[in-house]
Structures are given as structure tokens and as C-alpha cells.
Amino acid sequence: MHQYISSPGNTVRILSKYGIKLKKSLGQNFLIDTNNAKKIVERAGVSSKDVVLEIGSGIGGLTEIMMGKAKKVICVEFDKLLVKAFKDIFSQELEERSKLELIQADALKLDYKDLALRNGIGKVVSNLPYSIGATLLLKIIMEAELVKKMVLTVQKDIAERLLASVGDKNYSSYAVKANFLAGFKFCFQIPRNCFIPRPFVDSWVIEVSRKDNSGLVDDNFNVDGFFDFINSCFLHRRKKMVNSLSQKNSKYCGNIEFIVKLLTDIGKDGDVRAEELALKDYIYLYRNL
């Protein structure tokens, strides 16, 4: 019977062999549950047509399962000791390069547009490093237009922010920006005891689907400017939105009366808080400012 890398005993053995001590500062929490690893790959629908990107591949627990289904898996790992172990475990596959490739790099510094175009990457399947998961997710969506689908394991609190609705306690500027770029769907939960070291919270597997915003915005729509506007609106999320935009250092402080007029156009008023506006409301405000 095959002993998967993601089995608890095998993971511990490999980490011990290479003297690897996982660092919480780098968000290194390894999934040690093969059934859940298989569920992730199955949910992603990985097939022989797919070139898949995996970020934070570690010692290859998820990689091993994807390799049996994907056309090719391209892995990104930063930690030198983990890279050493990965290269030893998958030495033959890495030498052939037809099914597997490893990139040693800081995931936050990669150019995902270039990486996806050069390799024909259409999917991302990863247990994202906890410490950079929220930032990395937005970066990939913004840069890699070729990637249409991602299935990711993230901390429960990050998933709750992404899935939050207007008025929810987790509804924030991050939720608005992320949902402008993509749609998010809850897949299933993985208990914290399925990871080593055990994190403080459970994890959620989510499906991310890139949005086509052509019907909402035109070619002149500046996404960076839009995100800056959203950040300004949520500066003091529990207070009136116009108070946040009235700050002296805000580029919108001279447009408050006009903003209030725009708010009345969508059935709101000057007392509205940022957390009470939907994505379509923010798009309307920004386009008309």
C-alpha cells in the first residue's frame, strides 16, 4: 500500500530526516490528511489538460497527488531546507521537467502574469502560506489573467472576509476589492488538527473564479484608483463614509457634496457607512466622481 507524503507519519519522518522545523512566521502549516488533500485536487477538477501552479509546496504532500492527474505541476517554495527535501523526493520528475518544475522564490515577488503566460498555467491549487495568504491571493488574481480558477486552502478568518456580505462584521475593503476581481465559493472545512504544526484556527477550502468585468467597467476604468477609493472609504469603517473621505489628506475631501448627491442617486444618504454599500454602489460612485 502506497504511503503518501501527506500521511502524518511520513510527513514527520521527512521533516526529521532533513532537520526541518516549520516556522509559523512563514505560515508553514502542513496538511497531514491525505483524504483532504485528495478532496482539494478533486474539487479543482485537475486533469491531464491542466498546467497547475502550487504555491508553498513544502515537501510535496499536495504535489504528489496532483502529479498523477495534471499535465504539469509548477511549484513555488521559498524555504531552502524544504526545497532540498523536495528535490530529493522528486529528483527523477524534476530532472525530466515534463511533469514537474520547482521554482525557489518569494511568492510575493513573482510576476504571475509572466509565469502564467510562459507556462500556460490555467489553475492554481495550493495550501497558501498563512502569513501571506490574503495578500498573495489578490496579487495572483490581478496579475495572472490566464488563471481562471483557483482552489485554495486558507485560514477560516480570511475565507470569512472573502465570503462576507454587505453589513457583515467581516465585510471590509478587502472583501470589496477581492469580489470585484473574482467570485468566491466555500467548498469544505479542514479542522486544525489536520495540520502540523497545529494552527490556532480551522482552515477553509475555497474556490475562486475570475470575473469578467467588461459589463461593469470600460477600458478607462483604473483598477488601482478604484482600490485606492475603496481604501479611503473604509478608513473609519464604523463611522460615516463621508467622514473618512473628508480627511485633509484625502484626494476626495473637495468632492463631499457631490458624493452625497451620488449617494442619494442609489438610495443612500450622507450618514451611510462604508460597510453598508455593495460592490455595485462603489463602482457607481467611482465612475461618476
Secondary structure, 3 states (H helix, E strand, C coil): CCCCCCCHHHHHHHHHHCCCCCCHHHCCCEECCHHHHHHHHHHHCCCCCCEEEEECCCCCHHHHHHHCCCCEEEEEECCHHHHHHHHHHCHHHHHHCCCEEEEECCHHHCCHHHHHHHHCCCEEEEECCCCCHHHHHHHHHHHCCCCCEEEEEEEHHHHHHHCCCCCCCCCCHHHHHHHHHEEEEEEEEECHHHEECCCCCCEEEEEEEECCCCCCCCCCCCHHHHHHHHHHHCCCCCCEHHHHHCCCCCCCHHHHHHHHHHHHHCCCCCCCEHHHCCHHHHHHHHHHC
